[in-house]
Amino acid sequence: MSATVPAPARRTVEDGAPLLAVEDLRVHFRTERGTVHAVNGISFDIRPGETLGIVGESGCGKSVSSLAIMGLLAANGRVASGRALFDGRDLLPLRDSELRRIRGREIAMIFQDPMTSLNPVMTIGSQIREALQTHFGMERKPADTRATELLDQVGIPSARARLKDYPHQFSGGMRQRAMIAIALACEPRLLIADEPTTALDVTIQAQILELLRALVTDRGTALMLITHDLGVVAGMCERVNVMYGGTIVETGAAEQLFGRPRHPYTLGLLQSVPRLDEARGAKLRPIEGAPRDQLQEPRACPFQPRCRYEVDQSRQELPPLVEIEPGHHVACFNPVPADEWSRSRAVLP
């Protein structure tokens, strides 16, 4: 990254200590139909220089939990309980004025939909400069130089000329790259990337993932990668959290989850991925059924209605997240046999 970005003194995380530790986070939304229990008591941590993947289908609470940590919930949302300790400081009770000093500088987020996240009446250059001027007090010229470098790094051609363009003058993929440039502007300690490569072609996707990988390696940035793309998770992440129904149902090292998935939902996700090395005409194994109604607080296993491994206890109690091997935790009363995935024909390469 460019040396033009000032490096103010920051607190140093002790060796081995998490940069961010989320404890029993619960998020509710008020709606006309009742209270939606979007996130139901999740706990996880991430350390400097680590990449943590968060996967799960739409509506499982991946993005909501991140927005809660950033203090960016919608007006009808609230954090019902929990803590989010960033470098030992709980973010959740902070006032918005305090969070503004952290957002963008210490923690940055790449939002999923750049069209609604970028300001349509501000040029791309001014939106990048805004972060640099707000957090570092940069003058216009060095801020423009830094903005040009960032756009060039994320693959925007004729970067200096495009600083004067507005979001509507960029293609969908270019808007996504501009959003990434804004997030990287201040070289944050924690980067939350919510589907950062959704609108990108494979060439630019590889370039962006390499940029994120370099940020983690060279700067020790902690990267929280929220995505549906299991291939990206397998190639980028050391640890993975699998979410379903607002809970974490399985967590562990990427090698554990991709090699020995033990929760039925994790197994179902992997078995629904198409493979290039399968015989022509081979059928995928979709997860049947639909997610549960989250208007009710979960009292039983949230995946039970769709699970072929369900037992009576699954209908009566909420399974705790327990360790089944070092570093590998599963919330299931009847985990998938350890060799089930190796016997399946849908194994990821």
C-alpha positions as CSV (number, residue, x, y, z in Angstrom):
1,M,0.0,0.0,0.0
2,S,1.1,3.6,-0.5
3,A,3.3,5.3,2.1
4,T,1.3,8.5,1.6
5,V,-1.2,7.4,4.3
6,P,-0.1,8.6,7.7
7,A,0.3,6.0,10.4
8,P,-1.0,7.4,13.7
9,A,-0.2,5.6,16.9
10,R,-2.5,2.6,17.5
11,R,-3.0,0.3,20.4
12,T,-1.1,-3.0,19.9
13,V,-3.0,-6.2,20.3
14,E,-1.2,-8.7,22.5
15,D,0.2,-11.7,20.8
16,G,-2.5,-14.3,20.3
17,A,-5.3,-12.0,21.6
18,P,-8.3,-11.4,19.3
19,L,-8.6,-8.1,17.6
20,L,-12.4,-8.5,17.6
21,A,-14.3,-10.7,20.0
22,V,-18.1,-11.0,19.6
23,E,-19.9,-12.5,22.6
24,D,-23.6,-13.6,22.6
25,L,-24.7,-11.1,20.0
26,R,-28.5,-10.9,19.5
27,V,-30.2,-8.6,17.0
28,H,-33.9,-8.0,16.7
29,F,-36.0,-6.1,14.1
30,R,-39.5,-4.6,14.8
31,T,-41.9,-5.3,11.9
32,E,-45.6,-5.1,11.4
33,R,-45.8,-8.9,11.8
34,G,-43.8,-8.9,15.0
35,T,-40.2,-9.1,16.2
36,V,-37.8,-10.8,13.8
37,H,-35.0,-12.6,15.7
38,A,-32.3,-12.1,13.1
39,V,-29.2,-13.0,15.1
40,N,-29.5,-15.4,18.1
41,G,-26.6,-15.4,20.4
42,I,-23.5,-15.8,18.2
43,S,-20.0,-15.7,19.5
44,F,-16.7,-15.6,17.5
45,D,-13.4,-13.8,17.3
46,I,-10.8,-12.8,14.7
47,R,-7.1,-12.1,15.2
48,P,-4.8,-9.7,13.4
49,G,-3.7,-11.1,10.0
50,E,-6.4,-13.7,10.0
51,T,-9.1,-14.3,7.4
52,L,-12.4,-15.5,8.8
53,G,-15.1,-16.7,6.4
54,I,-18.8,-16.4,7.2
55,V,-21.1,-18.5,5.0
56,G,-24.7,-19.4,4.8
57,E,-27.8,-18.8,2.7
58,S,-29.5,-15.4,2.4
59,G,-31.3,-14.3,5.6
60,C,-29.1,-16.3,8.0
61,G,-27.8,-13.2,9.8
62,K,-24.3,-12.9,8.2
63,S,-24.6,-9.2,7.1
64,V,-26.8,-8.2,10.0
65,S,-24.3,-9.3,12.5
66,S,-21.6,-7.2,10.8
67,L,-23.8,-4.2,10.5
68,A,-24.6,-4.4,14.2
69,I,-20.9,-4.4,15.0
70,M,-20.4,-1.3,12.9
71,G,-23.4,0.4,14.4
72,L,-25.2,0.6,11.1
73,L,-28.5,-1.2,11.7
74,A,-31.7,0.1,10.2
75,A,-33.9,2.2,12.3
76,N,-36.2,-0.7,13.3
77,G,-33.2,-2.9,14.4
78,R,-31.6,-3.1,17.8
79,V,-28.9,-5.1,19.5
80,A,-30.9,-7.0,22.2
81,S,-27.8,-8.3,24.0
82,G,-24.1,-9.1,23.6
83,R,-20.7,-7.5,23.3
84,A,-18.4,-6.7,20.5
85,L,-14.9,-6.1,21.9
86,F,-12.6,-4.4,19.4
87,D,-9.1,-4.3,20.9
88,G,-10.8,-4.7,24.3
89,R,-13.3,-1.9,23.8
90,D,-17.0,-2.7,23.5
91,L,-18.3,-1.1,20.3
92,L,-22.0,-1.8,20.9
93,P,-22.8,0.9,23.6
94,L,-20.7,3.6,21.8
95,R,-22.4,6.8,20.6
96,D,-22.5,7.4,16.8
97,S,-19.9,10.2,17.2
98,E,-17.5,7.8,18.8
99,L,-18.2,5.1,16.2
100,R,-17.5,7.6,13.3
101,R,-13.9,7.9,14.5
102,I,-13.6,4.1,14.3
103,R,-15.6,3.4,11.1
104,G,-13.5,3.8,8.0
105,R,-10.2,4.2,10.0
106,E,-10.0,1.2,12.3
107,I,-12.8,-0.9,10.8
108,A,-14.0,-0.6,7.2
109,M,-16.7,-2.5,5.4
110,I,-17.2,-3.4,1.7
111,F,-20.9,-3.3,1.3
112,Q,-22.7,-5.8,-0.9
113,D,-24.6,-3.4,-3.1
114,P,-22.4,-0.5,-4.2
115,M,-25.2,1.3,-6.1
116,T,-27.1,2.0,-2.8
117,S,-23.9,2.5,-0.8
118,L,-22.2,5.1,-3.0
119,N,-23.4,8.7,-2.9
120,P,-25.0,9.4,-6.3
121,V,-24.3,13.1,-6.1
122,M,-20.6,12.9,-5.2
123,T,-17.8,12.0,-7.5
124,I,-15.9,8.8,-6.9
125,G,-12.8,10.8,-6.2
126,S,-14.6,13.0,-3.6
127,Q,-15.9,9.9,-1.8
128,I,-12.4,8.4,-1.5
129,R,-11.0,11.8,-0.4
130,E,-13.7,12.2,2.2
131,A,-12.3,9.3,4.2
132,L,-8.7,10.5,3.9
133,Q,-9.5,14.0,4.8
134,T,-11.8,13.1,7.7
135,H,-9.4,10.6,9.4
136,F,-6.0,12.1,8.4
137,G,-6.7,15.7,7.5
138,M,-5.0,15.2,4.1
139,E,-4.8,18.1,1.7
140,R,-6.6,17.9,-1.7
141,K,-3.5,17.1,-3.8
142,P,-2.1,14.2,-1.7
143,A,-5.6,12.8,-1.2
144,D,-6.1,12.8,-5.0
145,T,-2.8,11.0,-5.5
146,R,-3.8,8.4,-2.9
147,A,-7.3,8.0,-4.5
148,T,-5.7,7.5,-7.9
149,E,-3.4,4.8,-6.5
150,L,-6.3,3.0,-4.9
151,L,-8.4,3.0,-8.1
152,D,-5.5,1.7,-10.0
153,Q,-4.9,-1.1,-7.5
154,V,-8.5,-2.3,-7.8
155,G,-8.3,-2.4,-11.6
156,I,-10.0,0.9,-12.7
157,P,-8.4,2.0,-16.1
158,S,-7.4,5.6,-16.5
159,A,-7.8,6.0,-12.7
160,R,-6.9,9.7,-12.4
161,A,-9.4,10.7,-15.1
162,R,-12.2,8.6,-13.4
163,L,-11.9,10.4,-10.1
164,K,-14.2,13.1,-11.6
165,D,-16.9,10.5,-12.6
166,Y,-20.1,9.9,-10.7
167,P,-21.3,6.4,-9.6
168,H,-23.8,6.2,-12.5
169,Q,-20.9,6.6,-15.0
170,F,-19.3,3.4,-13.7
171,S,-20.4,-0.1,-14.6
172,G,-21.7,-2.4,-11.9
173,G,-18.3,-4.1,-11.5
174,M,-16.4,-0.8,-11.5
175,R,-18.7,0.5,-8.8
176,Q,-17.9,-2.6,-6.7
177,R,-14.2,-1.9,-7.2
178,A,-14.6,1.8,-6.2
179,M,-16.4,0.6,-3.0
180,I,-13.4,-1.6,-2.3
181,A,-11.0,1.3,-2.9
182,I,-12.9,3.5,-0.4
183,A,-12.8,0.7,2.2
184,L,-9.0,0.3,1.7
185,A,-8.2,4.0,1.7
186,C,-7.3,4.3,5.4
187,E,-5.7,0.8,5.7
188,P,-8.1,-0.4,8.4
189,R,-7.1,-3.0,11.0
190,L,-10.3,-4.9,10.4
191,L,-11.9,-5.2,7.0
192,I,-15.4,-6.6,6.7
193,A,-16.0,-7.7,3.1
194,D,-19.7,-8.5,2.4
195,E,-19.8,-10.4,-1.0
196,P,-16.9,-8.2,-2.3
197,T,-16.7,-10.0,-5.7
198,T,-20.4,-10.5,-6.5
199,A,-20.6,-8.3,-9.6
200,L,-17.1,-8.9,-10.9
201,D,-15.9,-11.2,-13.8
202,V,-13.4,-13.9,-12.9
203,T,-10.4,-11.9,-14.0
204,I,-11.2,-8.9,-11.8
205,Q,-12.4,-11.2,-9.0
206,A,-9.0,-12.9,-8.9
207,Q,-7.3,-9.4,-8.9
208,I,-9.5,-8.2,-6.0
209,L,-9.0,-11.4,-3.9
210,E,-5.2,-11.1,-4.5
211,L,-5.4,-7.5,-3.3
212,L,-7.3,-8.6,-0.1
213,R,-4.8,-11.4,0.5
214,A,-1.9,-9.0,0.2
215,L,-3.5,-6.6,2.6
216,V,-3.8,-9.4,5.2
217,T,-0.3,-10.7,4.6
218,D,1.6,-7.4,4.3
219,R,-0.3,-5.3,6.8
220,G,-1.6,-7.8,9.3
221,T,-5.2,-6.7,8.6
222,A,-7.9,-9.0,9.9
223,L,-10.4,-9.9,7.1
224,M,-13.9,-11.0,7.7
225,L,-15.2,-12.4,4.4
226,I,-18.9,-12.8,4.0
227,T,-19.8,-14.8,0.9
228,H,-21.9,-17.5,-0.7
229,D,-19.0,-18.6,-2.8
230,L,-17.5,-21.7,-1.1
231,G,-14.7,-21.8,-3.6
232,V,-13.6,-18.3,-2.5
233,V,-13.8,-19.3,1.2
234,A,-11.7,-22.5,0.5
235,G,-9.0,-20.5,-1.1
236,M,-9.0,-17.4,1.2
237,C,-9.9,-18.3,4.7
238,E,-8.1,-20.0,7.7
239,R,-11.3,-20.4,9.7
240,V,-15.0,-20.6,8.7
241,N,-18.2,-19.9,10.5
242,V,-21.3,-21.5,9.0
243,M,-24.5,-19.6,9.9
244,Y,-28.1,-20.8,9.7
245,G,-31.2,-19.2,11.3
246,G,-29.3,-16.5,13.0
247,T,-26.9,-19.0,14.8
248,I,-23.5,-20.4,14.1
249,V,-24.1,-24.1,13.5
250,E,-20.5,-25.1,12.7
251,T,-17.1,-23.4,13.0
252,G,-13.5,-24.6,12.6
253,A,-10.5,-24.4,10.3
254,A,-11.2,-24.4,6.6
255,E,-9.6,-27.8,6.3
256,Q,-11.9,-29.3,8.9
257,L,-15.1,-27.9,7.4
258,F,-14.2,-28.7,3.8
259,G,-12.7,-32.1,4.6
260,R,-14.9,-33.3,7.5
261,P,-18.2,-31.3,7.6
262,R,-20.1,-32.5,10.6
263,H,-23.3,-30.4,10.6
264,P,-26.0,-31.5,8.2
265,Y,-26.4,-28.0,6.9
266,T,-22.7,-27.6,6.1
267,L,-22.8,-31.0,4.3
268,G,-25.9,-29.8,2.3
269,L,-24.1,-26.6,1.2
270,L,-21.1,-28.6,-0.1
271,Q,-23.3,-31.2,-1.8
272,S,-25.2,-28.5,-3.7
273,V,-22.1,-27.1,-5.4
274,P,-21.7,-28.1,-9.0
275,R,-18.4,-29.9,-9.9
276,L,-16.5,-29.8,-13.1
277,D,-15.0,-33.3,-12.5
278,E,-18.4,-35.0,-12.1
279,A,-19.8,-37.1,-14.8
280,R,-22.1,-35.3,-17.3
281,G,-25.7,-35.4,-16.1
282,A,-24.8,-36.0,-12.4
283,K,-27.5,-34.5,-10.2
284,L,-26.9,-31.9,-7.5
285,R,-28.3,-32.6,-4.0
286,P,-30.3,-29.5,-3.0
287,I,-31.3,-28.8,0.6
288,E,-35.0,-29.4,0.6
289,G,-37.5,-27.2,2.4
290,A,-37.3,-23.6,3.5
291,P,-35.8,-21.6,6.4
292,R,-37.8,-21.4,9.5
293,D,-39.9,-18.4,10.5
294,Q,-37.7,-16.1,12.5
295,L,-40.6,-14.3,14.1
296,Q,-40.3,-16.8,16.9
297,E,-37.3,-17.0,19.1
298,P,-35.6,-20.4,18.4
299,R,-36.4,-23.1,21.0
300,A,-35.3,-26.1,19.0
301,C,-32.7,-26.8,16.3
302,P,-33.4,-24.2,13.6
303,F,-32.4,-26.7,10.8
304,Q,-34.5,-29.5,12.1
305,P,-37.4,-29.1,9.6
306,R,-35.0,-29.6,6.7
307,C,-32.6,-32.1,8.3
308,R,-32.4,-35.8,7.4
309,Y,-30.3,-36.4,10.5
310,E,-32.9,-35.1,13.0
311,V,-33.6,-36.8,16.3
312,D,-36.3,-36.2,18.9
313,Q,-34.0,-33.9,20.9
314,S,-33.7,-31.7,17.8
315,R,-37.4,-30.8,18.0
316,Q,-37.2,-30.0,21.7
317,E,-34.0,-28.2,22.5
318,L,-31.6,-25.7,20.9
319,P,-28.3,-27.6,20.4
320,P,-25.2,-25.9,22.0
321,L,-22.1,-25.3,20.0
322,V,-19.7,-28.1,21.3
323,E,-16.1,-29.0,20.3
324,I,-15.9,-32.4,18.6
325,E,-12.2,-32.1,17.7
326,P,-9.6,-29.5,18.5
327,G,-10.8,-26.2,17.0
328,H,-13.9,-27.7,15.4
329,H,-17.3,-26.9,17.0
330,V,-20.7,-28.2,15.9
331,A,-24.2,-27.3,17.1
332,C,-26.0,-30.6,16.4
333,F,-27.4,-33.5,18.5
334,N,-26.7,-36.0,15.7
335,P,-23.6,-34.9,13.8
336,V,-22.9,-36.2,10.3
337,P,-20.5,-39.2,10.5
338,A,-16.9,-38.1,10.1
339,D,-16.5,-40.2,6.9
340,E,-19.8,-39.2,5.3
341,W,-18.3,-36.4,3.2
342,S,-15.4,-38.5,2.0
343,R,-17.9,-41.1,0.7
344,S,-19.9,-38.5,-1.1
345,R,-19.4,-37.9,-4.8
346,A,-19.9,-34.2,-4.4
347,V,-16.6,-33.5,-2.6
348,L,-15.1,-30.1,-3.5
349,P,-11.7,-30.4,-5.3
